[in-house]
Amino acid sequence: MHVFVDASELAYTALSYFRIIDRGIVRVALVAAKSKVAPLQALSIPRLELQAAVLGVRLVVVVEVVEPHSIPVQRRIFWSDSSTVLSWIGSDQRRYRPFVAFRINEILTESDEKEWHWVPTRLNVADEGTKWTKIPDLSQHGRWFKGPEFLYKEEAFWPQQNQHLSETTEDLRVVHVHKHLITEPLVDFSRFSRWERLLGALRYVYRFLWRSKRVDSENISTRGELQAAERIVWKQVQSEEFHDEMVILKRNLELVSREQHLQLPKCSRIINVSPCLDEFGVMRSESRLESANLIQYDARFPIILPRGHHATNLLLDWYHRKYRHENGEIIVNEIRQRFSIARLRIEVRKAAKHCQWCRVFKAVPNAPRMAALPPARLMPFTRPFTCTGIDYFGPYLIKIGRSCVKRPLTYIPLKNSEEESLTPNHFLLLNSKGTCQPMKTPVQDGIVLRSSWNLIQNVLDRFWNRWVKEYLPTISRRTKWFSDTRPIKVGDLVVVVDDQVRNKWVRGRVLKVFPGKDGRVRKVELQTSTGVYQRPVVKLALLDVEGSSTA
């Protein structure tokens, strides 16, 4: 079976022929033909030729499957004069746009790539159904019904493709390729924990490179090595964090006219510090102190460093240790003499927060939320000193004077402003003056006893009512330790706070914790160099040391 397909701007056509060899005689007969008008939506000629190829495949399916013929088909050959369509069929359809890819997939599903051949336009009989500018020859002896002349010849005389079909770029799928240059940094700053170690390592590297390039025996000074090592750090840090800005500034150095200089994008993080490059390629801030020749060059053109970079953190830690963990403003002032770092005060405070020395020697107790009052302090209608606590081992220091027992415990009474405020004397002598009431002369023993008992009960009732209403509300509010804190756990390292001597605080490790009724740890047992002790949490400062806790 031979199938011819062709298309034009007006229509596309497919024809199917049987080529039969009967007793040495070649016979060709038209089996089926199908023509369609081109769609109203404008399509390119290669796409219309592809539509014709799809129509030819579908026509073969009808002849072989839908309405099968009694003559068996031993071989199929598809003819097309479009090199683009033949190139699409021989290529990977995934490389092309959906319109082409879907139709190529249908063609290869019902046919094989080797079945498709090229034919010149003048020999393509399907051209009779697509060119409407001339009257087609549809006579019985015309080529529409009889087929092309070359089908009556041997296969060696059939049309052959003179040139190898190359992949076409028609309707290729657009693929966006992003080029990203990955450069390996010269120095891995994360491997260093101290600024001195970083400069020391780079100094030896620079010394090696210097001596390998120099023929003579001239040596560079140690100060020069350190300065060169610092420049290596500055340039790498700035290239990592401000790459786009560095590219623009280097480009501007190559331009003679300032009018041709490229401007930094407005979204740049350092546009407000007016960056520029010095003779070594280090980015500096072009400040307004440019004409102040009496101050150092670094102060007039401070080096720009990014906040949060590991190298910057190492530098801030070095300044923090150099000035012996002192006030942050001193460190800020010294850093500003050479460097321009955004939010410098915040970064300096972070450096102090991460300093291990400050964590140990500036630790303070972190008390849990203030506990509820014990029941003994909330019991009304009880005598003074009913519940007492005795310190058997501490020093006895008792100072009870009139000024103490007369101190008001509450404000002016609620009911009558002329009444007395409650004082400690009311617990002892039922009045604020601290003197006993004079005894009245009894008239009759029974009356005196009844009146005295009634008087005492009345005074007591009034006192305890006022105590509940006026004094208890004043002690219900917490005066400190309002928030929950990180509870001390077994294995934590702590120091025992001694208000008398700061430099002799004892360090210890928590062995056991004692939670209170509310579940918060308020007392612990700890091991020190002198023994095992129990101490309240408010007298312990937790050391923030990594690996100090096993919990």
BAMARFI-10424 format. One line per 2 residues: for each residue x negated, y, z negated of C-alpha. Coordinates in Angstrom, 2 decimals, decimal comma. Example, Ala and Ser with C-alpha at 12.3 -4.5 7.8 and 13.67 -1.06 7.14 Angstrom:
2
-12,30/-4,50/-7,80; -13,67/-1,06/-7,14
END
This chain:
551
0,00/0,00/0,00; -1,27/3,44/0,96
0,08/6,56/-0,79; -0,56/10,07/0,52
0,00/13,19/-1,60; -0,25/16,87/-0,78
0,99/20,24/-2,06; 1,35/23,85/-1,03
2,70/27,02/-2,61; 6,20/25,99/-1,41
6,45/22,25/-2,09; 4,62/19,01/-2,87
5,14/15,62/-1,23; 4,25/11,93/-1,66
4,57/9,18/0,99; 4,13/5,43/0,65
3,17/3,06/3,52; 2,74/-0,67/3,90
-0,30/-1,70/5,97; 0,25/-5,30/7,09
-2,08/-7,47/9,20; 0,08/-9,97/11,09
-1,85/-12,46/13,26; -4,66/-10,01/13,73
-2,33/-7,10/14,54; -2,21/-4,10/12,14
1,26/-2,81/11,44; 2,02/0,36/9,34
5,50/1,20/8,06; 6,91/3,96/5,89
8,29/2,53/2,65; 9,34/5,61/0,66
8,85/9,38/0,63; 9,58/12,07/-1,95
9,35/15,86/-1,67; 10,01/18,56/-4,26
10,22/22,32/-4,08; 7,51/24,13/-6,01
8,73/25,49/-9,39; 9,75/29,11/-9,72
6,99/29,63/-12,27; 3,86/30,36/-10,27
1,29/27,56/-10,43; -2,20/27,36/-8,97
-2,77/25,16/-5,93; -4,84/22,60/-7,92
-1,99/22,24/-10,41; 0,50/21,76/-7,58
-1,81/19,13/-6,03; -1,86/17,42/-9,44
1,95/17,47/-9,48; 1,89/15,76/-6,07
-0,46/13,08/-7,42; 1,93/12,43/-10,35
4,80/12,21/-7,84; 2,84/9,64/-5,81
2,23/7,45/-8,88; 5,88/7,58/-9,85
6,85/6,67/-6,26; 4,66/3,54/-6,47
6,34/2,55/-9,74; 9,73/2,78/-8,03
8,58/0,67/-5,07; 6,87/-2,01/-7,19
8,97/-2,16/-10,36; 12,29/-0,36/-10,15
13,24/-1,52/-6,65; 10,66/-4,27/-5,93
10,02/-5,18/-2,29; 9,90/-8,76/-1,03
6,41/-8,23/0,43; 3,76/-8,62/-2,31
1,23/-5,76/-2,65; -2,36/-6,96/-2,80
-4,10/-3,60/-2,89; -3,20/0,03/-3,53
-4,96/3,12/-2,20; -4,04/6,71/-3,08
-5,11/9,51/-0,70; -5,48/13,18/-1,62
-7,22/16,07/0,10; -7,79/17,92/-3,20
-11,32/17,51/-4,56; -10,23/19,18/-7,80
-7,55/16,55/-8,48; -9,97/13,72/-7,71
-12,53/15,33/-10,07; -9,88/15,60/-12,84
-8,99/11,92/-12,39; -12,66/10,93/-12,70
-13,32/13,06/-15,79; -12,36/12,92/-19,46
-8,89/14,43/-19,60; -9,44/15,63/-23,18
-11,76/18,33/-21,84; -8,91/20,07/-20,03
-5,87/22,02/-21,03; -2,66/20,18/-22,00
-0,99/20,71/-18,62; -3,79/18,85/-16,85
-4,60/16,39/-19,64; -1,05/15,03/-19,96
-0,64/14,49/-16,21; -4,07/12,88/-15,77
-3,16/10,53/-18,60; 0,05/9,51/-16,77
-1,83/8,98/-13,51; -4,46/6,75/-15,13
-1,78/4,82/-16,99; -0,12/3,66/-13,75
-3,20/3,58/-11,52; -6,95/3,11/-11,62
-9,60/5,71/-10,94; -11,14/3,51/-8,19
-7,84/3,50/-6,27; -8,05/7,21/-5,50
-9,79/8,36/-2,30; -10,35/11,61/-0,48
-8,82/12,34/2,92; -9,30/15,42/5,14
-6,34/17,75/5,31; -5,87/17,21/9,04
-5,49/13,45/8,48; -3,19/13,73/5,47
0,31/12,88/6,69; 1,82/14,34/3,50
0,90/17,72/4,88; 4,00/17,41/7,17
6,28/17,85/4,13; 4,53/20,86/2,56
3,83/23,23/5,45; 7,04/24,97/6,40
5,48/27,41/8,81; 5,67/24,78/11,58
8,27/22,26/12,62; 7,20/18,81/11,40
7,15/15,90/13,81; 9,81/13,61/12,37
10,34/11,60/15,53; 10,31/7,83/15,46
6,87/7,71/16,99; 5,49/10,63/14,92
2,87/10,09/12,21; 5,44/10,71/9,46
6,95/7,30/10,20; 4,02/5,58/11,89
1,30/6,77/9,46; -2,13/8,22/10,27
-4,20/6,79/13,08; -7,11/5,65/10,88
-4,90/3,07/9,11; -4,80/1,08/12,37
-8,60/0,82/12,39; -11,04/-1,16/10,32
-11,80/0,09/6,78; -15,27/1,11/7,87
-13,68/3,86/10,00; -11,57/5,28/7,16
-12,42/8,76/5,76; -15,34/8,85/3,33
-16,32/11,49/0,81; -19,53/13,04/2,13
-20,58/14,52/-1,20; -20,37/13,17/-4,72
-17,55/14,74/-6,68; -18,86/16,87/-9,55
-16,91/17,81/-12,64; -14,74/20,82/-12,04
-14,39/23,79/-14,38; -10,79/24,36/-13,35
-8,42/24,46/-16,37; -11,10/23,54/-18,86
-10,03/23,71/-22,50; -11,55/26,71/-24,23
-13,92/25,56/-26,96; -15,33/28,15/-29,37
-18,85/27,36/-30,49; -20,18/29,32/-33,44
-23,91/29,67/-33,66; -25,16/29,77/-37,21
-28,84/30,09/-37,93; -29,86/28,32/-41,13
-33,21/29,39/-42,50; -34,95/27,53/-45,27
-35,91/29,95/-48,10; -39,60/30,33/-48,80
-39,12/30,04/-52,56; -36,50/28,08/-54,49
-35,87/30,47/-57,38; -33,69/27,97/-59,23
-36,80/25,92/-60,05; -38,13/28,68/-62,33
-36,88/29,59/-65,81; -39,24/32,51/-66,53
-40,22/35,54/-64,50; -43,89/35,09/-65,39
-43,92/31,55/-64,01; -42,32/32,66/-60,75
-44,90/35,41/-60,17; -47,72/33,11/-61,23
-46,75/30,46/-58,68; -46,36/33,01/-55,88
-49,66/34,63/-56,80; -51,54/31,38/-56,18
-49,66/30,85/-52,92; -50,56/34,34/-51,75
-54,20/33,83/-52,78; -54,36/30,65/-50,72
-52,82/32,33/-47,66; -55,12/35,33/-48,06
-58,27/33,23/-48,19; -57,16/30,99/-45,31
-56,73/34,00/-43,00; -59,86/35,90/-44,06
-63,19/35,01/-42,49; -65,32/37,06/-44,86
-65,64/36,43/-48,58; -63,65/39,50/-49,64
-61,25/38,71/-52,50; -58,05/40,44/-53,47
-57,62/41,71/-57,02; -55,27/40,09/-59,50
-53,11/43,24/-59,55; -52,88/43,15/-55,79
-51,86/39,51/-55,91; -49,07/40,25/-58,38
-47,81/43,17/-56,28; -47,82/40,98/-53,16
-45,99/38,22/-55,06; -43,35/40,72/-56,20
-42,84/41,93/-52,63; -42,29/38,34/-51,52
-39,56/38,00/-54,14; -37,89/41,32/-53,30
-37,81/40,64/-49,55; -36,44/37,11/-49,90
-33,76/38,16/-52,39; -32,68/41,07/-50,21
-32,62/38,89/-47,07; -30,41/36,35/-48,84
-27,92/38,82/-50,32; -28,05/41,77/-47,87
-28,83/40,03/-44,57; -26,65/42,23/-42,34
-27,99/45,41/-43,91; -31,58/44,25/-43,45
-30,95/43,52/-39,76; -29,47/46,99/-39,20
-32,29/48,77/-41,06; -34,98/46,86/-39,13
-33,22/47,70/-35,89; -33,16/51,38/-36,82
-36,94/51,35/-37,38; -37,38/50,45/-33,70
-35,26/53,40/-32,54; -36,99/56,74/-32,19
-33,94/58,99/-32,23; -31,95/59,19/-35,45
-28,80/59,69/-33,38; -29,19/56,12/-32,08
-29,37/54,62/-35,56; -26,72/52,08/-36,45
-24,56/52,80/-39,47; -23,98/50,35/-42,26
-20,44/48,94/-42,41; -18,16/50,63/-44,90
-17,58/47,32/-46,63; -21,28/47,04/-47,50
-22,01/46,66/-51,21; -25,01/49,01/-51,07
-23,77/51,75/-48,76; -23,45/54,13/-51,73
-27,15/53,88/-52,65; -28,46/54,94/-49,19
-30,75/51,96/-48,47; -33,95/52,30/-46,47
-37,06/50,20/-45,78; -40,55/51,04/-47,00
-43,81/50,24/-45,23; -43,76/46,64/-46,53
-40,18/45,94/-45,42; -38,75/46,15/-48,95
-35,29/47,71/-49,20; -35,21/50,76/-51,48
-32,67/53,38/-52,45; -33,23/56,78/-50,83
-32,29/58,82/-53,89; -32,01/62,60/-54,26
-35,34/62,66/-56,14; -37,27/62,33/-52,90
-39,05/65,64/-53,37; -39,98/65,04/-57,02
-43,66/64,32/-56,36; -44,59/64,38/-60,05
-42,76/61,14/-60,82; -43,70/57,68/-59,63
-42,77/56,39/-56,20; -40,64/53,56/-57,65
-38,56/56,06/-59,62; -37,89/58,15/-56,52
-37,19/55,13/-54,33; -36,04/52,32/-56,63
-35,95/48,76/-55,28; -32,42/47,50/-54,57
-31,61/44,15/-56,19; -28,30/42,27/-56,23
-26,56/41,57/-59,50; -26,05/37,95/-60,43
-28,95/36,56/-58,35; -31,19/34,11/-60,20
-34,31/36,16/-59,50; -32,59/39,28/-60,84
-31,57/37,40/-63,97; -35,17/36,27/-64,49
-36,34/39,87/-64,19; -33,74/41,13/-66,69
-34,69/38,35/-69,11; -38,34/39,40/-68,83
-37,49/43,01/-69,67; -35,30/41,81/-72,56
-38,19/39,83/-74,05; -40,78/42,50/-73,25
-38,94/45,04/-75,41; -38,39/42,46/-78,16
-34,65/42,00/-77,86; -33,98/45,60/-78,84
-31,18/48,01/-77,97; -29,79/47,52/-74,50
-30,06/51,22/-73,58; -33,83/51,10/-73,91
-33,97/48,19/-71,49; -31,54/49,90/-69,09
-33,69/53,03/-69,05; -36,89/51,08/-68,35
-35,32/49,05/-65,54; -33,98/52,17/-63,85
-37,52/53,45/-63,49; -38,13/50,82/-60,77
-34,90/49,13/-59,72; -31,37/49,92/-58,59
-28,98/47,19/-59,81; -25,20/47,53/-59,74
-23,48/47,41/-63,16; -26,83/47,29/-64,86
-25,53/47,61/-68,44; -23,25/44,60/-67,97
-26,12/42,54/-66,57; -28,39/43,55/-69,47
-25,74/42,46/-71,97; -25,46/39,14/-70,13
-29,22/38,67/-70,38; -29,06/39,23/-74,13
-26,12/36,86/-74,41; -28,06/34,06/-72,68
-31,26/34,69/-74,65; -31,95/31,67/-76,88
-33,86/33,73/-79,44; -30,91/36,10/-79,84
-28,54/33,17/-80,16; -30,53/31,83/-83,13
-31,70/34,95/-84,96; -28,63/37,08/-84,30
-26,04/34,43/-85,06; -23,13/35,50/-87,28
-20,48/33,40/-89,02; -17,40/32,72/-86,96
-14,70/32,14/-89,56; -11,46/30,34/-88,68
-8,11/32,06/-89,03; -7,39/33,11/-92,62
-5,65/30,34/-94,51; -2,30/30,63/-96,28
-2,26/31,69/-99,94; -2,41/28,82/-102,47
0,77/28,02/-104,43; -0,86/29,20/-107,68
-0,89/32,79/-106,38; 2,74/32,67/-105,35
4,36/31,24/-108,50; 6,71/33,73/-110,21
7,97/33,47/-113,83; 4,67/32,09/-115,14
2,36/33,45/-117,81; -1,00/35,07/-116,98
-3,95/32,70/-116,71; -1,64/29,71/-116,27
-3,81/28,73/-113,28; -7,49/29,64/-113,52
-10,69/28,74/-111,72; -14,08/28,44/-113,44
-17,50/28,64/-111,81; -19,67/26,38/-113,97
-22,89/27,00/-112,07; -22,68/30,55/-110,80
-23,56/33,60/-112,84; -20,94/34,95/-115,22
-20,09/38,47/-114,27; -16,96/39,73/-115,96
-16,04/43,41/-115,91; -12,63/44,12/-117,24
-11,94/47,73/-118,06; -9,00/50,02/-118,38
-9,55/51,40/-114,91; -9,19/47,87/-113,50
-6,12/46,73/-115,37; -4,40/50,05/-114,71
-4,98/49,90/-110,92; -1,59/49,89/-109,11
-0,80/46,70/-107,22; 2,08/48,20/-105,23
3,29/51,50/-103,91; 6,13/53,55/-105,43
9,08/51,26/-106,36; 11,84/50,82/-103,85
14,85/51,69/-106,01; 13,69/54,60/-108,15
10,66/56,75/-107,40; 10,30/57,56/-111,12
9,60/53,95/-112,07; 6,01/52,80/-112,57
4,07/50,86/-109,98; 3,14/47,34/-110,93
-0,34/47,02/-112,47; -2,30/44,13/-114,04
-1,27/45,48/-117,45; 2,31/44,50/-116,68
1,18/40,85/-116,66; -0,45/41,24/-120,08
1,53/43,84/-122,03; 4,58/44,47/-119,80
3,59/48,14/-119,26; 0,93/50,12/-117,42
-0,46/51,95/-120,48; -2,03/48,90/-122,07
-0,50/49,54/-125,54; 1,91/47,38/-127,48
5,44/48,61/-128,08; 6,05/49,67/-131,75
8,18/47,30/-133,78; 11,64/48,54/-134,71
12,99/48,24/-138,22; 15,37/45,28/-138,28
18,87/45,72/-139,62; 19,86/42,08/-139,62
17,64/39,17/-138,70; 20,17/37,60/-136,29
20,88/40,83/-134,49; 17,16/41,63/-134,22
16,36/38,19/-132,79; 19,18/38,30/-130,30
18,42/41,83/-129,17; 14,66/41,15/-128,87
15,19/37,99/-126,83; 17,67/39,74/-124,56
15,29/42,64/-124,13; 12,38/40,39/-123,28
14,44/38,41/-120,78; 15,69/41,62/-119,19
12,17/43,03/-118,88; 10,86/39,76/-117,48
13,64/39,48/-114,93; 13,09/43,04/-113,78
9,30/42,52/-113,59; 9,44/39,31/-111,58
12,09/40,69/-109,22; 9,87/43,66/-108,52
6,85/41,33/-108,15; 8,65/39,27/-105,52
10,03/42,25/-103,60; 7,15/44,72/-103,90
3,92/42,78/-104,36; 4,34/39,58/-102,36
5,00/41,37/-99,03; 1,70/43,25/-99,43
-0,34/40,05/-99,51; 1,53/38,20/-96,76
-0,37/39,94/-93,96; -3,83/38,71/-92,92
-6,47/41,42/-93,30; -9,17/39,63/-91,24
-9,90/36,40/-89,30; -6,78/36,74/-87,18
-7,63/34,50/-84,20; -8,53/30,87/-83,87
-12,18/30,18/-83,18; -14,17/27,26/-81,88
-14,09/24,77/-84,82; -17,35/23,44/-86,20
-17,84/19,78/-85,29; -19,98/16,95/-86,54
-23,48/17,29/-85,09; -23,43/21,08/-84,69
-26,54/23,04/-85,68; -25,81/25,89/-88,10
-27,59/28,31/-90,39; -26,39/28,96/-93,93
-25,71/32,67/-94,35; -27,46/34,30/-97,30
-26,47/37,93/-97,75; -29,53/38,62/-99,86
-32,32/37,43/-97,51; -31,95/37,38/-93,72
-35,20/35,74/-92,62; -34,89/32,78/-94,98
-31,56/31,38/-93,85; -31,60/27,60/-94,03
-30,80/25,59/-90,92; -28,84/22,36/-91,03
-26,82/19,84/-89,07; -23,16/19,16/-89,83
-22,56/15,65/-91,18; -18,88/15,84/-92,11
-15,99/18,27/-91,79; -13,07/18,85/-94,17
-9,94/20,17/-92,44; -7,39/22,12/-94,45
-3,64/21,58/-94,61; -3,25/23,49/-91,33
-5,79/21,23/-89,59; -8,49/23,92/-89,38
-11,97/23,11/-90,63; -12,78/25,32/-93,61
-15,54/23,34/-95,37; -18,30/21,08/-94,11
-21,03/18,85/-95,42; -24,43/19,51/-93,86
-27,94/18,12/-93,97; -30,75/20,63/-94,55
-34,45/20,29/-95,18; -33,78/20,40/-98,93
-30,84/18,03/-99,15; -27,13/17,57/-98,44
-24,72/20,38/-99,38; -21,11/21,40/-98,94
-20,53/24,93/-97,74; -17,49/26,95/-96,55
-17,28/27,68/-92,84; -17,29/31,44/-93,44
-20,87/31,08/-94,71; -22,12/29,20/-91,65
-23,35/30,64/-88,35; -23,11/28,26/-85,40
-26,23/28,01/-83,27; -25,33/28,04/-79,58
-27,95/25,50/-78,50; -27,32/23,15/-75,58
-27,01/19,57/-76,74; -26,53/20,55/-80,39
-23,21/18,72/-80,62; -22,49/15,09/-80,00
-18,77/15,67/-79,67
END
